[in-house]
């Protein structure tokens, strides 16, 4: 029983490390894609888009956020945010993880 519990804890820790790595990659994508030019996070960034400091507490649906990042106007008609169709699937996944971590 102890071995099973230890194995479960190791898997949980490994998953947590992978998740943290994905969030860190997402923060990098956020900066490189220019999101910070329009959006603030923790007081840093541009004023033209919504403040995303707590977006992960407001938008908790991963699928919605991924769809919005790929084609904002298709999800929210009239959105002024440009589509990020040049991002790879991995970059969208990482950016989504980063945004969901902002709480």
N, C-alpha and C positions, 0 to 999 in steps of 0.2 A: 504494500500500500504506500509506503514511504517512497519507493522508487517511482511509482506512478505519479505521486504528488510532485516529486522533484522534477520529473520529466515535463509535467504540465507547467511548472514554474519556469523552466528553461524555455519552453516554447512561447510562453507569454512574454518573457523578457526579450527573446529574439524578435517577436512580432512588434514589440514596443520600439525596439531599435530600428527596425525597418520602417515603421510608421514615422519615427522622428526624422529619419533620413529623407523620406518622401516629403515631409513638411519643409525641411531645409531646402530641398531642391525646388519646391514650390515658391519659397521666398525669393530664391534666385531668379526663377522665371518671372515672378512679379516685378522685380527690378529690371530685368533684361527686356521684357516685353513692353516696358514703358508704362505699366499700370500706375506707378507712383506719380506720374506726371499729372494724372487726373484725380486719383484717389489718395486720401490720407489714411495712414495707419499709425496709431499712437502719436498723432500730432505732426507727422512727417508726410509730405506729399502735396499734391496739387488740390485746388479748391473746386474744380468743375464737376467732379463726380462725387458720389456719396462717400462719406467717411466709412471705411471698412474695418475700423478698429474692433468692432464686436459682431461682425457679419456672421461668424460661426454660431452665435447665440440666436440670431434672427433667422438665418437660412440654414436649416439643418438637413435638407434633402440633397444628397450628393448628386443624384441624377439630374435634378432641376438645375443645380449650379453648373454642372458640366455642359448641359445643353445650352444654358445661357452664355457661357464663355465662348462656345463654338459659334453661336449665331444669336446674339442678343435680341435683335428685332423680331426674330421668329418666336421667341419666348415672351418678350414684352414688347408688343407693337409700339412703335414710336421711340424706342430706346435710342439714345444718341451714342451709346457705346459701340465702337467698331467691332466687327467679328474678328476672332483670333483664329481664323482658319489655317494660318501658317504654323500653328503650334502642333507638335507631334502629340499622339495619344498619351504618351508618357508625360509630356509637359503639361497637358490638360489635367491629367490625373494628379500630378504633383501640385499644380496650382490650386486645384480643388481642395486637396488635403490641407494646403497652407491656409486657404480662406476659411475652411471649416474649423481650423485650430484657433482662429481669432475669436476669443470669447471674453 
